[in-house]
Amino acid sequence: MKILGDSNSGNCLKVKWVSDYLGLRYGWVEVDTLRGGSRTPEFLELNPFGQVPAVDFEDGRTLAQSNAIIRYLARDSDLVPKDAFAAARMDAWLFWEQYSHVPYVAVCRFQMVYLGKRQSELDPNLVKRGYAALDQLEQQLARTHHLLGDAFSLADVALLAYTRLAHQGGFDMARYGAVRRWIADSERVLKLAPVR
């Protein structure tokens, strides 16, 4: 399979990390989204949404949306609970990540890293909602080792992608001891070098 992604995107890295964790063979096709790489006719033929990541499978099928992709790739692995209710709880975290975390934590990072905004120029509502998401993670991870308890799952992979980069969006991570512990543990599981 081919993974079409931007290596600066946490959503794309989720797919790479799951593939690496599972030992799947793939080719990485770098797509420069800042220069319109996901809007070319060739890319839109594979993914009409015009977003990365997208996966092009050997049989000609394609799949888009990071959490749908990782859910499919990991469907029979230890990253997805066998118990249906536990799997639904994992899915709840995946939906929450895209709706209540990425739009704030990742967007603040994007604006500072790629648009060159200063922290003082960020929309206060984005910052407030980003801290609310980080607070939610802290509360959960103060009670459990991983998001679903003792087992590392796709929920941890999905939330790790931008949480480990939250400091680049101006978020003060010193106040999140449980989250910082979880980031380090998750990076070890996935064999990732820590982000500075």
Secondary structure, 3 states (H helix, E strand, C coil): CEEEECCCCHHHHHHHHHHHHHCCCCEEEECCHHHCCCCCHHHHHHCCCCCCCEEECCCCCEEECHHHHHHHHCCCCCCCCCCHHHHHHHHHHHHHHHHHHHHHHHHHHHHHHCCCCCHHHCCHHHHHHHHHHHHHHHHHHHHCCECCECCCCHHHHHHHHHHCCHHHHCCCHHHCHHHHHHHHHHHHHHCCCCCC
